[in-house]
Amino acid sequence: MLIKFKIIFLFFLSLLFSQEDGYDLYKNKNYDAAIQYYDNLINSNKKVPEANYGKGSSSYMQGDYDSALKSLDKALSTDERDLKNKIYYNIGNTYYKKNDSKKALEFFKKALKENPKDDFSRYNYEFLKYMDKQDQQDQQDQQDQQDQQDQQDQQDNRTNKINRINRINRINRINRTNRINRINRINRTNRTNRTNRINKISRTNRTNRINRTNSRISRKCQMKNFKT
C-alpha cells in the first residue's frame, strides 16, 4: 500500500554542453521547451548522459514516466558516480510514481551504493521497506481475518445443518405420532362400529326368536281351542 511521501527529485546541472538554458526552462516549468532543448542537444551529440538526464527529469515532471525511464536509462552511460547516484535516485522515484515499490527499492539501493552518504536515497529506501513490511502485515491480517471468517462460516453451516436435521426429525416424529393417533382412532371407530353391528344383529336375532316362539305358542293355543 503506497502512500504519499515527500520525494526530492534531484536535478544535476552541468556547465558542460552549456545546459544552463535547459535548466532554466525546467526551473520555469516550461517542460516541453526543455525537452526540445535536450533533444536538440542529444541529436548534435548522442553521447550526452547529462542531456538525457535533463530530458528524463522534464518528462518526469510532465507525468510521462515511461519516457522519463527511457531517458534516465540512457543517462546511465555516464562514468560519473555523483551523476549516476542522482539518476538511480530519480529512477527509483519514477518507479514509485508507477506504483512499483519493488523496482523503486532496487534503484534507491543502487543510488546508495554510488553514494552511501545520500540521505535522500536512504530515507526513501527505508521508508519503502517499512511500507512494504506493513503491506505484508496488512495482507497477513486480512488473510487471518478471512480464514477466521471462513471457519466461522463453516461452523455456522454445520450448526444450521444440524438444526435443519433436528427440525426434520421433530417433524417426522410428530407426523408419525399423528399417523399412529389417526390409525388408533380409526381402529377404535371400527371396533365400535363392529360392536354396534354385532349388538344390533344380536338384538334382532333375539327379537326374531321371541317372535317365532310367540307364534308357535299362539298356534298351539288355537289348535287346542279347536279340539274342544
MARMARGU-225119 format. One line per 10 residues: number of its first residue (from 1); their letters; for each residue x, y, z of C-alpha. Coordinates in steps of 0.5 Angstrom, whole numbers, plus 500, padded with zeros to 3 digits. Layout:
NUM	a	X Y Z; ...
***
This chain:
1	mlikfkiifl	500 500 500; 504 506 498; 502 513 501; 505 520 499; 511 522 502; 516 527 500; 520 526 494; 526 530 493; 527 530 486; 535 532 485
11	fflsllfsqe	537 535 478; 544 535 476; 547 542 473; 553 541 469; 556 547 466; 559 542 460; 555 543 454; 552 550 456; 546 546 459; 544 553 463
21	dgydlyknkn	539 554 458; 536 548 459; 536 548 467; 533 555 466; 527 552 462; 526 546 467; 526 551 473; 521 556 470; 516 549 469; 517 550 461
31	ydaaiqyydn	518 543 461; 516 542 453; 521 547 451; 526 544 456; 525 537 453; 526 540 446; 532 544 448; 535 537 451; 533 533 444; 537 538 440
41	linsnkkvpe	543 537 445; 543 530 444; 542 530 437; 548 534 436; 552 529 440; 549 523 442; 554 521 448; 551 526 453; 548 523 459; 547 530 462
51	anygkgsssy	542 532 457; 539 525 457; 538 526 465; 535 533 464; 530 530 459; 528 525 463; 527 530 469; 523 534 465; 519 528 462; 518 526 470
61	mqgdydsalk	515 533 472; 510 532 466; 508 526 469; 511 522 463; 514 516 467; 515 512 461; 519 517 457; 523 519 464; 525 512 465; 528 511 458
71	sldkalstde	532 518 458; 534 516 465; 537 509 463; 541 512 457; 544 517 462; 547 511 466; 552 511 461; 556 516 465; 562 515 469; 561 520 474
81	rdlknkiyyn	559 517 480; 555 523 483; 551 524 477; 550 516 477; 547 517 484; 542 522 482; 540 518 476; 539 512 480; 535 516 485; 531 519 480
91	igntyykknd	529 512 477; 527 510 484; 522 516 485; 520 515 478; 518 507 479; 515 510 486; 510 514 482; 509 508 477; 507 504 484; 512 499 483
101	skkaleffkk	515 500 490; 520 493 489; 523 497 483; 524 503 487; 527 500 492; 532 497 488; 534 503 485; 535 507 491; 539 501 494; 544 503 487
111	alkenpkddf	544 510 489; 546 509 496; 552 504 493; 554 510 489; 554 515 495; 553 512 502; 552 519 505; 546 520 500; 541 521 506; 535 522 501
121	srynyeflky	536 515 498; 537 512 505; 530 516 507; 526 513 501; 529 506 501; 528 505 509; 521 508 508; 519 504 503; 522 498 506; 518 500 512
131	mdkqdqqdqq	511 501 508; 513 494 504; 513 491 511; 507 494 513; 503 492 507; 505 485 508; 503 485 515; 496 488 513; 496 482 508; 497 477 513
141	dqqdqqdqqd	492 481 518; 487 481 512; 488 473 511; 488 471 518; 481 475 519; 479 472 512; 481 465 515; 477 466 521; 471 468 518; 471 462 513
151	qqdqqdnrtn	472 458 520; 466 461 523; 462 461 517; 464 453 516; 462 453 524; 455 456 522; 454 452 516; 455 446 521; 450 449 526; 445 450 521
161	kinrinrinr	445 444 518; 445 440 525; 439 445 527; 435 443 520; 436 436 521; 434 436 528; 427 440 526; 426 435 520; 427 429 526; 422 433 530
171	inrinrtnri	417 434 524; 418 427 523; 417 424 530; 410 429 530; 408 426 524; 409 419 526; 405 420 532; 400 424 529; 399 418 524; 399 413 530
181	nrinrinrtn	394 417 533; 390 417 527; 390 410 526; 388 409 533; 382 413 532; 380 409 526; 381 403 530; 377 405 535; 372 407 531; 372 401 527
191	rtnrtnrink	371 397 533; 366 401 536; 362 400 529; 363 393 529; 361 392 536; 355 396 535; 353 392 529; 354 386 533; 350 388 538; 344 390 533
201	isrtnrtnri	345 383 530; 344 380 537; 338 384 539; 335 383 532; 336 375 533; 333 375 540; 327 379 537; 326 374 532; 327 368 536; 322 371 541
211	nrtnsrisrk	317 373 536; 318 366 533; 317 363 540; 310 367 541; 308 365 534; 309 357 536; 305 359 543; 299 362 539; 298 357 534; 298 351 540
221	cqmknfkt	293 355 543; 289 356 537; 289 348 536; 287 347 543; 281 351 543; 279 348 536; 279 341 539; 275 343 545
***
